[in-house]
Amino acid sequence: MKVIITGGLGFIGTQLSIRLLESGRQVTIVDHSPKPRPYTPQEARYVSADTMIPGSWQEEVGNHDAVINLAGASIFRRWNNETKQLIYDSRILTTRNVVEAMPKDKGALLCSTSAVGYYGFRGDGQLTEEDSPGNDFLARVCVDWEREARKAAEKGVRAAITRFGIVLGRTGGVLGKMIPAFKKFVGGPLGSGKQWFSWIHIEDLLKAFLFVFENQDIHGPVNFCSPNPVRNRDLAKALGKALSRPSFLTAPAIILRLVLGEFGSVLLEGQRVIPAKLVKYGFTFQYPEIMGALQEVVGQTS
């Protein structure tokens, strides 16, 4: 099988490329960097392109059996109007261009990323793929993002919308920002710490992609997150324990909002998301509990 990954130079794309190559698949990576990174697998082909703009890179899409669409500007920064427009355009325009490039009736697969932010801020209620979207900025981005991906079904493409929780891994993601603070003894909950944190270990995320590849009946939205979301304060406590560091220094809500603007409010809210579809189809999580996941990430596996 030939697989093409848009936005494939990042933390997730790099790990996914390695796993796909190990499974015997051919991999092409498309990203905006002029050349691949030092850690990009040498066995993967690389195409440099701005996927927000139609171009010759789209010809590559049509020559592959599966597309994994990971492209999207990082949300982990202070938001202003320009940043929000980039967050939106990098997702919607890329996905539109990918779908337009996919051939009809070839039986191809599209795994297009979304996020659990789709559900908005919903308090303590458990959320599955059947629940409706929220109405904040990120939820609206996800709705439009997914709408573009769903159009692939009109071409006979099996379209799976992979709604990511926060991905935990050694080489990047949110822990890359949290662990240094804890090591300096300044880590702890954000705001009240009561907000829900839907997460997934990178190993389970990689396995989930291969699971979707191999299960032809899986399509539509699929929550890529652990079956055991935790509150932010419990995440902080578990990370402090894994690092043998205290976890009591709270980041005040008012400071987060002042420093990060609207994005600060996102960190202070959350979603309690359950991977109902993965569970339904028999997926087995290697790291279903937060403590085991964090111990592996920080190199203290039991």
C-alpha positions as CSV (number, residue, x, y, z in Angstrom):
1,M,0.0,0.0,0.0
2,K,1.2,3.5,-0.8
3,V,0.4,6.1,1.8
4,I,0.8,9.9,1.5
5,I,0.9,12.1,4.6
6,T,0.3,15.8,4.5
7,G,1.9,17.8,7.3
8,G,4.1,14.7,7.8
9,L,7.2,16.4,9.3
10,G,5.8,17.0,12.7
11,F,5.8,15.0,15.9
12,I,2.9,12.7,14.9
13,G,3.8,12.5,11.2
14,T,7.3,11.4,11.9
15,Q,6.3,8.6,14.2
16,L,3.5,7.6,11.9
17,S,5.9,7.4,8.9
18,I,8.2,5.2,10.8
19,R,5.4,2.8,11.8
20,L,3.9,2.6,8.3
21,L,7.3,1.9,6.8
22,E,7.9,-0.8,9.4
23,S,4.6,-2.4,8.4
24,G,5.7,-2.7,4.8
25,R,3.9,0.3,3.3
26,Q,5.4,2.9,1.1
27,V,5.3,6.5,2.4
28,T,5.4,9.9,0.8
29,I,5.5,13.0,3.0
30,V,4.2,16.4,1.9
31,D,5.1,19.5,4.0
32,H,6.1,23.1,3.6
33,S,9.7,22.8,4.6
34,P,12.2,23.1,1.7
35,K,13.7,19.8,2.7
36,P,13.0,17.0,5.2
37,R,14.2,17.1,8.8
38,P,17.3,15.2,10.0
39,Y,15.0,12.7,11.8
40,T,12.7,12.1,8.8
41,P,12.9,8.4,7.7
42,Q,15.2,8.2,4.7
43,E,13.0,5.5,3.2
44,A,10.2,8.0,2.8
45,R,9.8,10.2,-0.3
46,Y,9.6,13.9,0.4
47,V,7.6,16.5,-1.5
48,S,7.9,20.2,-0.5
49,A,4.7,22.2,-1.0
50,D,2.3,24.6,0.5
51,T,-0.8,22.4,0.7
52,M,-3.0,25.4,1.2
53,I,-2.4,26.2,-2.4
54,P,-3.4,23.9,-5.3
55,G,-0.3,22.6,-7.2
56,S,1.6,19.8,-8.6
57,W,1.8,18.1,-5.2
58,Q,-1.9,17.1,-5.8
59,E,-0.8,14.7,-8.5
60,E,1.0,12.7,-5.8
61,V,-2.2,12.4,-3.9
62,G,-3.9,10.6,-6.8
63,N,-1.1,8.1,-7.0
64,H,-1.5,6.7,-3.5
65,D,-3.9,4.3,-1.9
66,A,-4.4,6.2,1.3
67,V,-4.0,9.7,2.5
68,I,-3.4,10.8,6.1
69,N,-4.1,14.5,6.4
70,L,-2.3,15.9,9.4
71,A,-1.6,19.5,8.1
72,G,-2.6,22.4,10.3
73,A,-0.8,25.3,12.1
74,S,-0.2,24.8,15.8
75,I,-2.8,26.1,18.2
76,F,-0.3,26.3,21.1
77,R,0.4,30.1,20.9
78,R,-1.3,33.3,21.8
79,W,-4.2,33.9,19.4
80,N,-4.9,37.1,17.5
81,N,-6.9,37.5,14.4
82,E,-4.0,36.6,12.1
83,T,-3.2,33.5,14.1
84,K,-6.8,32.3,14.1
85,Q,-7.1,32.8,10.3
86,L,-3.9,30.7,9.9
87,I,-5.3,28.0,12.1
88,Y,-8.5,27.9,10.1
89,D,-7.0,28.2,6.6
90,S,-4.2,25.7,7.1
91,R,-6.8,23.0,7.9
92,I,-9.7,23.9,5.7
93,L,-7.8,24.8,2.5
94,T,-5.4,21.8,2.8
95,T,-8.3,19.4,3.3
96,R,-10.2,20.9,0.4
97,N,-7.2,20.5,-1.9
98,V,-6.6,16.9,-0.7
99,V,-10.1,15.9,-1.4
100,E,-10.2,17.6,-4.8
101,A,-7.0,15.6,-5.7
102,M,-8.4,12.2,-4.8
103,P,-9.6,10.1,-7.7
104,K,-13.1,8.8,-8.0
105,D,-14.0,5.1,-7.4
106,K,-10.5,4.0,-6.7
107,G,-11.4,2.6,-3.3
108,A,-9.0,4.9,-1.5
109,L,-8.8,5.7,2.2
110,L,-8.7,9.2,3.7
111,C,-7.8,9.6,7.4
112,S,-8.3,13.3,8.0
113,T,-7.4,14.8,11.3
114,S,-9.8,16.7,13.5
115,A,-9.8,17.1,17.3
116,V,-11.9,16.5,20.4
117,G,-12.2,20.3,20.4
118,Y,-15.1,19.6,18.0
119,Y,-17.3,19.0,21.0
120,G,-16.7,22.4,22.6
121,F,-16.8,23.0,26.4
122,R,-19.3,20.5,27.8
123,G,-18.6,20.1,31.5
124,D,-18.7,16.6,33.0
125,G,-20.8,14.9,30.4
126,Q,-19.3,11.9,28.6
127,L,-19.0,12.6,24.8
128,T,-18.9,10.1,22.0
129,E,-18.8,10.3,18.2
130,E,-22.6,10.7,18.2
131,D,-22.6,14.0,20.1
132,S,-23.1,17.4,18.5
133,P,-20.4,20.0,18.1
134,G,-19.7,23.0,20.3
135,N,-19.9,26.7,19.2
136,D,-16.5,28.1,20.3
137,F,-13.7,29.0,17.7
138,L,-12.0,25.6,17.8
139,A,-15.3,23.7,17.5
140,R,-16.3,25.8,14.5
141,V,-12.9,25.1,12.9
142,C,-13.4,21.4,13.4
143,V,-16.9,21.4,12.0
144,D,-15.7,23.1,8.8
145,W,-12.6,21.0,8.7
146,E,-14.6,17.8,8.9
147,R,-17.1,19.0,6.3
148,E,-14.4,19.3,3.7
149,A,-13.1,15.8,4.5
150,R,-16.6,14.3,4.3
151,K,-16.9,15.4,0.7
152,A,-14.4,12.6,-0.2
153,A,-17.2,10.1,0.4
154,E,-18.9,11.5,-2.8
155,K,-15.9,10.1,-4.7
156,G,-16.2,6.6,-3.2
157,V,-13.5,7.3,-0.7
158,R,-13.7,5.7,2.7
159,A,-13.3,8.8,4.9
160,A,-12.4,8.4,8.6
161,I,-12.3,11.6,10.6
162,T,-9.8,11.1,13.4
163,R,-10.6,13.3,16.3
164,F,-7.4,13.5,18.4
165,G,-7.2,14.0,22.1
166,I,-4.0,15.5,23.4
167,V,-1.2,13.2,22.2
168,L,1.4,12.1,24.8
169,G,4.9,11.1,23.6
170,R,8.5,11.4,24.3
171,T,9.6,13.5,21.4
172,G,7.0,16.3,21.3
173,G,3.4,17.3,21.9
174,V,2.0,19.0,24.9
175,L,4.4,17.2,27.3
176,G,7.3,18.8,25.6
177,K,6.0,22.1,27.2
178,M,4.9,20.7,30.5
179,I,7.8,18.5,31.5
180,P,10.4,21.3,31.7
181,A,8.2,23.3,34.1
182,F,7.8,20.3,36.4
183,K,11.5,19.6,36.3
184,K,12.0,23.2,37.5
185,F,9.5,22.6,40.3
186,V,7.0,25.0,38.9
187,G,4.5,22.6,37.5
188,G,0.9,22.1,38.5
189,P,-2.8,22.3,37.5
190,L,-4.1,25.0,35.2
191,G,-6.7,27.2,36.9
192,S,-9.1,25.1,39.0
193,G,-7.8,21.9,37.6
194,K,-11.3,20.5,37.3
195,Q,-11.4,20.6,33.5
196,W,-11.3,17.3,31.7
197,F,-8.3,16.3,29.7
198,S,-8.9,13.8,26.9
199,W,-5.5,12.2,25.9
200,I,-3.9,9.4,24.0
201,H,-0.4,7.9,24.2
202,I,1.4,8.1,20.9
203,E,1.8,4.4,20.7
204,D,-2.0,3.9,20.8
205,L,-2.5,6.6,18.3
206,L,-0.2,4.9,15.8
207,K,-1.9,1.5,16.5
208,A,-5.3,3.2,16.0
209,F,-4.3,4.4,12.5
210,L,-3.3,0.9,11.5
211,F,-6.5,-0.4,13.0
212,V,-8.5,1.9,10.8
213,F,-6.5,0.9,7.8
214,E,-7.3,-2.8,8.4
215,N,-11.0,-2.4,9.3
216,Q,-12.9,-1.6,6.2
217,D,-16.1,-0.9,8.1
218,I,-14.7,2.1,10.0
219,H,-15.6,5.4,8.6
220,G,-16.9,8.8,9.7
221,P,-15.7,10.3,13.0
222,V,-13.5,8.2,15.3
223,N,-12.3,9.6,18.6
224,F,-8.6,8.9,19.0
225,C,-8.3,9.2,22.8
226,S,-8.0,7.0,25.9
227,P,-11.1,5.5,27.3
228,N,-10.1,7.1,30.6
229,P,-9.9,10.9,30.4
230,V,-8.7,12.6,33.5
231,R,-9.2,16.0,35.2
232,N,-6.3,18.4,34.7
233,R,-5.4,18.3,38.4
234,D,-5.1,14.5,38.2
235,L,-2.9,14.8,35.1
236,A,-0.6,17.2,37.0
237,K,-0.5,14.9,40.0
238,A,0.4,11.9,37.8
239,L,3.0,13.8,35.9
240,G,4.6,15.1,39.1
241,K,4.7,11.5,40.5
242,A,6.2,10.2,37.3
243,L,8.9,12.9,37.4
244,S,9.4,12.7,41.2
245,R,8.5,16.4,41.4
246,P,5.8,18.4,43.2
247,S,2.7,19.3,41.4
248,F,0.9,21.8,43.6
249,L,1.9,25.2,41.9
250,T,-1.3,26.3,40.2
251,A,-1.2,28.5,37.1
252,P,-3.9,31.1,37.9
253,A,-6.7,31.4,35.3
254,I,-6.4,35.1,35.1
255,I,-2.6,34.8,34.2
256,L,-3.3,32.2,31.5
257,R,-5.9,34.5,29.9
258,L,-3.6,37.5,30.0
259,V,-0.7,35.7,28.5
260,L,-2.5,33.5,26.0
261,G,-5.6,35.4,25.3
262,E,-8.5,33.3,23.9
263,F,-6.3,30.2,23.8
264,G,-5.9,30.5,27.6
265,S,-9.7,29.9,27.9
266,V,-9.3,26.7,25.9
267,L,-6.8,25.4,28.4
268,L,-9.1,26.2,31.2
269,E,-12.0,24.3,29.8
270,G,-12.2,20.7,28.4
271,Q,-14.1,17.7,27.1
272,R,-14.7,14.3,28.6
273,V,-14.4,12.3,25.4
274,I,-14.8,8.5,25.1
275,P,-13.5,6.5,22.1
276,A,-16.8,4.6,21.6
277,K,-16.2,3.6,18.0
278,L,-12.7,2.2,18.6
279,V,-14.0,0.2,21.6
280,K,-17.0,-1.0,19.5
281,Y,-14.7,-2.5,16.9
282,G,-12.5,-4.2,19.4
283,F,-9.4,-1.9,19.6
284,T,-7.1,-2.7,22.6
285,F,-5.3,0.2,24.2
286,Q,-1.7,-0.4,25.3
287,Y,-1.8,2.6,27.6
288,P,-5.4,3.1,28.8
289,E,-4.4,4.7,32.2
290,I,-2.7,8.1,32.6
291,M,-0.1,6.9,35.1
292,G,1.2,4.1,32.9
293,A,1.2,6.4,29.8
294,L,3.2,9.1,31.6
295,Q,5.7,6.6,33.2
296,E,6.5,5.3,29.7
297,V,6.9,8.9,28.3
298,V,9.3,10.0,31.0
299,G,11.3,6.7,30.8
300,Q,10.1,5.2,34.0
301,T,8.3,2.1,32.7
302,S,7.5,-0.5,35.4
